[in-house]
């Protein structure tokens, strides 16, 4: 396994552990905005978000009764969702960029040289 893949795999595992286990220790107190609204007396004006009925609303997983477990599972689901979106976007952009390189204009002088000859042109001494 390459160093990059090992690094990414370790990063994903650490993110999943933090999301799953770390959320067990998260405070159940209101966040700063909610606490300030309560202190200032305008917390009664708050309205539910359009996503209030979504499966991951309020940092919990719908259908799980245990609050700690629900929060941990929501964290893991969030990490996996972000990973899937970022990975899919990365693959889509990589394929698009590879397609652009394959369709390079053959009259373009830079496209007729390989990588090693570009370095030689940039540095006549051949240093890299």
C-alpha positions in Angstrom: 0.0 0.0 0.0 1.4 3.4 -0.9 2.1 6.1 1.7 -0.8 8.3 0.3 -3.3 5.5 0.6 -2.1 4.6 4.1 -2.4 8.3 5.1 -5.9 8.6 3.7 -7.0 5.3 5.3 -5.7 6.4 8.7 -7.3 9.8 8.3 -10.7 8.2 7.5 -10.5 5.8 10.5 -9.5 8.7 12.8 -12.4 10.8 11.5 -14.8 7.9 12.0 -13.6 7.4 15.6 -13.9 11.1 16.5 -17.3 11.3 15.0 -18.6 8.0 16.5 -16.8 7.9 19.9 -16.2 11.6 20.4 -19.8 12.5 20.0 -20.6 10.4 23.0 -18.9 13.0 25.1 -20.4 16.0 23.4 -22.4 18.4 25.6 -26.2 18.3 25.5 -26.3 22.0 26.5 -27.6 24.4 23.9 -24.9 25.9 21.6 -23.7 29.5 21.9 -26.4 30.9 19.6 -29.2 29.2 21.4 -27.9 30.1 24.8 -27.5 33.8 23.8 -31.0 33.8 22.4 -32.3 32.5 25.7 -30.3 35.1 27.7 -31.5 37.9 25.6 -35.1 36.7 25.6 -35.8 36.1 22.0 -35.4 32.3 21.9 -39.2 31.9 21.5 -39.0 33.5 18.0 -36.9 30.6 16.6 -38.5 28.5 13.9 -37.7 25.0 12.7 -35.4 24.6 9.7 -36.7 23.2 6.5 -34.6 20.2 7.2 -35.9 19.6 10.7 -37.5 16.3 9.7 -34.4 15.0 7.9 -32.8 11.7 9.1 -29.8 13.5 10.5 -31.5 16.5 12.1 -30.3 17.8 15.5 -27.1 15.8 15.4 -29.0 12.5 15.8 -30.1 9.6 13.7 -33.9 9.3 13.3 -35.3 6.1 14.6 -32.6 5.5 17.3 -34.0 6.1 20.8 -30.7 6.2 22.7 -29.4 9.8 22.4 -25.7 8.9 22.7 -25.9 6.1 20.2 -28.0 8.2 17.9 -25.5 11.0 18.0 -22.5 8.7 17.3 -24.3 7.0 14.4 -25.2 10.4 13.0 -21.5 11.5 13.2 -20.4 8.3 11.4 -23.1 8.7 8.8 -22.1 12.4 8.3 -18.4 11.5 7.8 -19.3 8.7 5.3 -21.6 11.0 3.4 -18.9 13.7 3.1 -16.3 11.1 2.1 -18.6 9.8 -0.6 -19.4 13.3 -2.0 -15.8 14.4 -1.9 -14.5 11.1 -3.4 -17.1 11.2 -6.2 -16.3 14.8 -7.0 -12.6 14.0 -7.0 -13.1 11.1 -9.4 -15.4 13.1 -11.7 -12.9 16.0 -11.9 -10.0 13.6 -12.4 -11.7 11.9 -15.3 -12.7 15.2 -16.8 -9.1 16.5 -16.5 -7.7 13.3 -18.0 -10.1 13.6 -20.9 -9.0 17.1 -21.6 -5.3 16.0 -21.7 -6.1 13.2 -24.1 -7.8 15.5 -26.4 -4.9 17.9 -26.6 -4.2 19.6 -29.9 -1.4 17.7 -31.6 -0.2 21.0 -33.2 0.5 22.3 -29.7 4.3 22.1 -29.2 4.0 21.2 -25.5 1.8 18.2 -26.2 4.5 16.6 -28.5 7.1 16.5 -25.7 7.1 14.0 -22.9 7.7 15.0 -19.3 11.4 14.3 -19.3 12.0 16.6 -22.3 10.1 19.4 -20.7 12.5 19.3 -17.7 15.4 19.4 -20.1 14.0 22.4 -21.9 13.3 24.1 -18.6 16.8 23.2 -17.2 19.4 22.6 -19.9 21.7 21.0 -17.2 19.1 18.3 -16.7 18.6 19.1 -13.0 15.2 18.3 -11.5 
